[in-house]
Amino acid sequence: MSKNCYFCKQGTLPSFKEPEVLKKYLTQRGKIVSRERSQLCAWHQRKLASEIKKARIQSLLPFVVYES
């Protein structure tokens, strides 16, 4: 696993119950940030993507952010 991975260092898993942590891995428009930019290992990047999708379904995170 990557030594730069935030979740490996913390010893935790991404959770949909913590939307403030998940927001760090979204762009301004609400897209999931790539693994190269997020500095996560592959395993945690896959977990992060599924937890973001769960949070979106439960309305904790927006699907799309519209800028007017």
N, C-alpha and C positions, 0 to 999 in steps of 0.2 A: 504494500500500500504506500501511497505517496506520503512523504513526511510533511508536506505543506497542507494536507487535507485538514480543514477546520474540524470536521467531525471525528477524525482519527485522533487529533490532538486532545479534543474534549472528552473522548471516550463515550460519545453519545450517538444517537441516530437522529436524522431529521424527522420531525413530527408535524403533522398538520395542525396540531393544537398550539403551535408556536408560530403564528403568522408573521410576527416581527422578525424572526430569524429567517423565515423563508423569503421575505421581501428583499433581503440582501442579494438573493440569487435571481432576481427578476430585473429586466430592463425597465426603462421609464414607460414603455408601452405595454409592459406586462408579459413579455416573452421570457422564457427560461434561458438563463445565461449558459453558454457552452462550457464544456469541461475545461478548456484551455484558459478561459477567463475566470472561472470560479475557483480554479486550483484545487478541485476535489478529485479524489481517486474515483475510478470507474464504478466501484460498488456503491459508494455514497452518492455519486451523481445519479445513478439509476434510482436509488431510494428517494433522493431529493425530488426527482421529476414526478414520481408517483405520489409523494406526499403533497406536492404543490397541486397536482390534479385533484386530490381528495379535498384540499382546502378550498379550491375553486368550486367544487360541487357543493360544498357546505356553506358557500358564500362568505368565507373568511378572507378570500383573496379575489380580486376581479379577474374575469377572463380577458378583458381588453380594457385598456385605459385610453379614453378619448380625450384629446387635447383640443380645446376650442379656441 
